[in-house]
Amino acid sequence: MSLSVRPQRRVLVTKINRSQSFAGVNSSADRPFRNLSPFTPTVSRKTGSRVSRMFSMSHKSPPPKVPQPNRLDEVYEALKKGLTAYLEVHQLELEKLSTQIRESKRNSRLGFLYDLDKQVKSIERFLRRLEFHASKIDELYEAYCIQRRLRDGAHNMVKAYSTGSPGSREARESLAEASKGYKEYTENMCLLENELESQLGEFHVRMKGLAGFARLCAGDQYEIFMKYGRQRWKLRGRIEVNSKQVWDSEEMVFLPLVTEFLSIKVTELKSLANHVVVGNVSCETKDLFAALPQVVAVDINDLGTLKLSLEVTWNPFDKDDQPSAASTVNKASTVNKRFSTYNQSPPDTPSLREQAFYVSVHRAGLLRRHG
């Protein structure tokens, strides 16, 4: 996928080999944005993945002093699109499970039907939570738009009274009242912008590796530093034989921000006193609001010959007890595997426990009829 306004470069799919180490490219001038396109390099990780989490969260920081309404409009549209995709994915999963329940009532065990029913109820609860979350975001955005219109009106009044003759007492009082209203509406917009930012969920970023034609070979060491507002992530990696890569950190949780962009700096570690900056780029993040995990590749240098591959999963909630799309779909896939297993050898006759259950249900039905 591409998260940049600039045209996408060609994706590399060839095997990475070279004969000597890459010295890097020193670029003092940074481009404003970079392309993020699909790419999956060969990476081997250490056992025991470590997940880091930043505690300098955006909604705990003070609200901004100057609102950014145009930027908020863009983030809101991307957020609504992502929530709609989330609802569609889970609605399809719910329909699939319901179909499985209807088709498996005659040839499946009760335990399997019970698991399917639990999964259906879990997805239904998650759908209701998503709908409530979307309605809350809509209310915040509507309140923000109201305050923006009031602020624009107060700004026009201040401008009108300032250009006129300020000699009369009524004009001075009206100007002071309009200025007070403009300040109040600006503060309200900043508070609502900060509150809406706290509802953006989480970005789970997984390191996939570096890739570049004739750029990587065994022995190269790189340091990657990511900055997203006040959130930081620094990791180091080494290129091993057969183009394998080992990184000391693999995952990070970033809280989405409204006005900030993701800054990525890649440095090649040559020696203790010789570090070469390969690239320093800034990436757009509003297109990461998606229902399913995305694999993106960032052009690190100006020529696009070195790319950083990341897997980004968006969770619309920032609480650990809230299920995400990936977790729900993974649970459903587990149920699907069990369903296929049962279909391979369906029981011809029910077990003794199931027979006793059916007899008790039949007797209860007869009693209700004759009663």
C-alpha positions in Angstrom: 0.0 0.0 0.0 1.0 3.6 -0.4 0.7 6.2 2.4 2.3 9.0 0.5 1.1 11.6 -1.9 4.1 11.0 -4.1 4.0 8.3 -6.8 4.8 4.8 -5.8 8.1 3.3 -6.7 8.7 -0.2 -8.1 8.5 -3.0 -5.6 11.5 -5.1 -5.2 11.0 -8.9 -5.3 14.5 -10.2 -6.2 16.8 -11.9 -3.8 19.3 -9.6 -2.0 22.9 -10.3 -2.6 26.1 -8.2 -3.0 29.8 -8.6 -2.7 30.8 -5.7 -0.4 29.3 -3.6 2.3 27.2 -0.6 1.5 28.6 2.7 2.7 25.3 4.5 2.8 24.0 7.8 1.5 24.4 11.0 3.5 21.3 13.2 2.9 21.0 16.3 5.0 17.7 17.4 3.3 14.8 15.3 4.2 11.8 14.7 1.9 8.5 15.6 3.5 6.8 12.2 2.9 7.8 8.7 1.7 6.0 6.0 -0.2 4.8 3.0 1.8 4.2 0.1 -0.6 3.7 -3.7 0.0 6.9 -5.7 0.5 7.9 -8.9 2.4 11.6 -9.5 2.9 13.2 -12.7 4.3 13.7 -12.1 8.1 14.5 -14.5 11.0 13.8 -13.3 14.5 15.1 -14.2 17.9 13.0 -16.5 20.0 10.7 -14.8 22.5 9.3 -11.7 20.8 9.3 -8.6 22.9 6.5 -6.2 22.7 7.1 -2.6 23.8 4.5 0.0 24.7 4.9 3.7 25.0 3.3 5.3 28.1 3.7 8.9 26.9 0.2 8.6 25.4 -1.4 11.4 23.4 -4.6 11.7 25.5 -2.5 12.2 28.6 -0.6 15.1 27.1 -2.1 18.6 27.3 -4.4 19.7 24.5 -2.9 21.7 21.7 -3.0 25.5 21.8 -3.9 26.0 18.2 -6.5 23.7 16.6 -6.0 22.1 13.2 -9.5 21.7 11.7 -8.3 20.8 8.2 -6.1 18.0 9.4 -8.8 16.8 11.8 -11.2 16.5 8.8 -8.7 14.3 7.0 -8.1 12.0 10.0 -11.8 11.8 10.7 -12.6 10.6 7.2 -9.9 8.0 7.3 -11.0 6.9 10.7 -14.6 6.5 9.6 -13.5 4.5 6.6 -11.5 2.2 8.8 -14.3 1.7 11.3 -16.7 0.9 8.4 -14.2 -1.7 7.1 -14.0 -3.2 10.6 -17.7 -3.5 10.8 -17.9 -5.2 7.4 -15.2 -7.7 8.2 -16.8 -8.8 11.4 -20.3 -8.8 9.9 -19.0 -11.2 7.2 -17.4 -13.4 9.9 -20.7 -13.4 11.8 -22.6 -14.5 8.7 -20.1 -17.2 8.0 -20.4 -18.6 11.5 -24.2 -18.5 11.4 -24.1 -20.5 8.2 -21.8 -23.0 9.8 -24.2 -23.4 12.7 -27.1 -24.1 10.4 -25.2 -26.6 8.3 -23.6 -28.4 11.2 -26.6 -29.0 13.5 -27.2 -32.5 12.2 -23.7 -33.9 11.9 -21.7 -32.2 14.6 -21.2 -32.7 18.3 -22.8 -30.4 20.9 -19.4 -29.2 22.1 -18.5 -27.9 18.7 -21.9 -26.1 18.3 -21.4 -24.6 21.7 -18.0 -23.2 20.6 -19.6 -21.8 17.5 -22.3 -20.1 19.5 -19.8 -18.6 21.9 -17.9 -17.2 18.9 -21.1 -15.7 17.4 -22.0 -14.0 20.7 -18.5 -12.6 21.1 -18.5 -11.1 17.6 -22.0 -9.7 18.2 -20.8 -8.0 21.4 -17.8 -6.6 19.5 -20.0 -5.3 16.7 -22.2 -3.4 19.3 -19.0 -2.0 20.9 -17.8 -0.8 17.5 -21.1 0.8 16.6 -21.1 2.6 20.0 -17.5 3.7 19.4 -18.3 5.0 15.9 -21.3 7.0 17.3 -19.2 8.5 20.0 -16.6 9.7 17.4 -19.4 11.1 15.3 -20.8 13.1 18.3 -17.3 14.5 19.1 -16.8 15.5 15.5 -20.2 17.2 15.3 -19.5 19.1 18.5 -16.1 20.1 17.0 -17.8 21.4 13.8 -20.2 23.5 15.9 -17.4 25.0 17.9 -15.5 25.7 14.6 -18.5 27.6 13.1 -18.9 29.6 16.3 -15.2 30.4 16.2 -15.3 31.5 12.6 -18.3 33.7 13.4 -16.5 35.3 16.4 -13.4 35.8 14.2 -15.5 37.7 11.6 -17.0 39.8 14.3 -13.6 40.7 15.7 -12.3 41.5 12.3 -15.4 43.7 11.6 -15.1 45.6 14.9 -11.4 46.0 14.5 -11.6 47.6 11.1 -14.4 50.0 12.2 -14.2 53.0 14.4 -13.4 51.8 17.9 -14.4 55.2 19.4 -17.8 54.3 20.8 -18.2 52.4 24.0 -20.6 49.9 22.5 -18.1 49.0 19.8 -15.3 48.4 22.4 -17.6 46.2 24.5 -18.7 44.3 21.4 -15.1 43.8 20.4 -14.1 42.6 23.8 -17.1 40.2 23.9 -16.2 38.8 20.4 -12.6 38.4 21.4 -13.6 36.5 24.5 -15.9 34.2 22.5 -13.2 33.6 20.0 -10.8 32.5 22.7 -13.4 30.3 24.4 -14.3 28.5 21.1 -10.6 28.0 20.3 -10.1 26.3 23.7 -13.1 24.1 23.2 -11.9 23.0 19.8 -8.5 22.1 21.2 -10.2 20.1 24.0 -12.4 18.3 21.5 -9.5 17.6 19.2 -7.5 16.1 22.1 -10.5 14.0 23.1 -11.0 12.7 19.6 -7.3 11.9 19.4 -7.7 9.7 22.5 -10.4 7.7 20.6 -8.1 6.7 17.7 -7.1 3.3 19.2 -3.6 1.8 18.7 -1.1 1.0 15.9 0.6 -2.3 16.5 3.8 -2.1 14.5 5.9 -5.2 13.8 9.4 -5.1 12.3 9.7 -7.1 9.1 13.2 -6.1 8.1 15.2 -4.1 5.6 15.4 -4.7 1.9 17.4 -3.2 -0.9 18.9 -4.3 -4.2 22.7 -4.6 -3.8 22.5 -2.9 -0.4 22.6 -5.6 2.2 25.1 -8.3 3.0 26.2 -10.4 5.9 27.9 -8.4 8.6 26.0 -5.1 8.1 24.5 -3.6 11.2 21.7 -1.0 11.2 20.0 1.2 13.8 16.4 2.3 13.2 14.9 5.2 15.2 11.2 5.9 14.9 9.6 9.1 16.4 5.9 9.7 16.6 5.1 12.7 18.6 6.5 12.0 22.1 6.7 8.3 21.4 10.0 6.7 20.5 11.2 3.3 19.3 14.9 2.5 18.7 16.1 -0.9 17.5 19.2 -2.5 16.1 19.6 -5.3 13.6 22.3 -7.4 12.0 22.3 -8.9 8.5 23.4 -12.6 8.7 24.1 -15.2 6.0 21.4 -16.1 3.5 20.0 -12.6 3.8 18.6 -13.4 7.2 18.1 -10.5 9.7 18.1 -10.5 13.5 16.6 -7.5 15.4 16.8 -6.8 19.1 13.2 -5.5 19.2 10.3 -6.6 17.0 7.0 -4.9 18.1 5.9 -1.5 19.3 2.5 0.0 20.1 2.0 3.6 18.9 -1.0 5.7 19.8 -2.3 7.5 16.6 -1.9 11.3 16.6 -3.9 13.9 14.6 -1.2 16.4 13.6 2.0 14.4 13.9 3.7 12.2 11.3 5.9 9.1 11.8 9.6 10.0 11.5 12.0 7.1 10.6 15.8 7.4 10.7 18.0 4.6 9.5 21.7 4.6 10.3 24.3 2.1 9.2 26.7 1.2 12.1 30.2 0.9 10.5 32.3 1.2 13.7 32.3 2.9 17.1 33.0 6.4 15.6 31.7 5.9 12.1 27.9 5.9 11.7 26.4 6.7 8.3 22.9 8.1 8.1 21.2 6.2 5.2 17.9 8.1 5.3 15.6 10.2 7.5 12.0 10.3 6.3 8.6 11.3 7.5 5.5 9.2 6.7 1.8 9.8 6.7 -0.2 7.6 9.1 -3.9 8.3 8.5 -4.1 5.6 5.8 -3.2 3.0 8.5 -6.7 2.9 9.8 -7.6 -0.4 8.3 -9.5 -3.5 9.4 -6.8 -6.1 8.6 -3.1 -6.0 9.1 -1.1 -4.2 6.4 2.5 -4.8 5.2 4.0 -1.5 4.1 7.4 -0.7 2.8 9.0 2.7 3.4 11.5 4.2 0.9 14.5 5.1 3.1 16.8 6.8 0.7 16.0 9.2 -2.2 16.6 6.5 -4.9 14.3 4.0 -3.2 16.9 1.3 -3.3 16.6 0.7 0.5 13.3 -0.1 2.0 12.0 -0.7 5.5 9.2 -3.3 5.7 6.7 -3.0 8.6 3.5 -4.8 9.4 0.9 -2.5 10.9 -2.3 -3.7 12.7 -4.8 -1.1 13.8 -6.9 -1.7 16.9 -9.8 0.8 17.2 -9.6 0.5 21.0 -6.7 1.3 23.2 -7.6 -1.0 26.1 -6.0 -4.3 26.6 -9.2 -6.1 27.3 -10.8 -5.1 24.1 -10.6 -7.7 21.3 -9.1 -6.6 18.0 -10.0 -7.6 14.4 -7.0 -9.8 14.2 -7.8 -11.7 17.4 -11.4 -12.2 16.5 -10.6 -13.4 13.0 -7.9 -15.7 14.3 -10.4 -17.2 16.8 -12.8 -17.7 14.0 -10.2 -19.4 11.8 -9.5 -21.8 14.7 -13.1 -22.7 14.8 -13.1 -23.2 11.0 -10.3 -25.7 11.4 -12.2 -27.6 13.9 -15.3 -27.4 11.8 -13.4 -29.0 8.8 -12.1 -31.7 11.1 -15.6 -32.6 12.2 -16.8 -32.7 8.6 -14.0 -35.1 7.6 -15.4 -37.8 10.0 -18.9 -36.8 11.2 -20.3 -39.1 13.9 -22.9 -41.5 12.6 -24.6 -42.0 15.9 -24.6 -39.6 18.9 -22.6 -40.4 22.0 -24.3 -41.8 25.2 -24.3 -38.4 26.8 -25.9 -36.8 23.7 -28.5 -39.6 23.6 -29.4 -38.9 27.2 -29.7 -35.2 26.4 -31.9 -35.8 23.4 -34.2 -38.2 25.4 -34.6 -35.5 28.2 -35.4 -32.8 25.7 -38.0 -35.2 24.0 -39.6 -36.0 27.3 -39.8 -32.3 28.3 -41.5 -31.5 25.0 -44.0 -34.3 25.5 -44.8 -33.1 29.0 -45.4 -29.6 27.8 -47.7 -30.8 25.0 -49.8 -33.0 27.3 -49.7 -30.6 30.2 
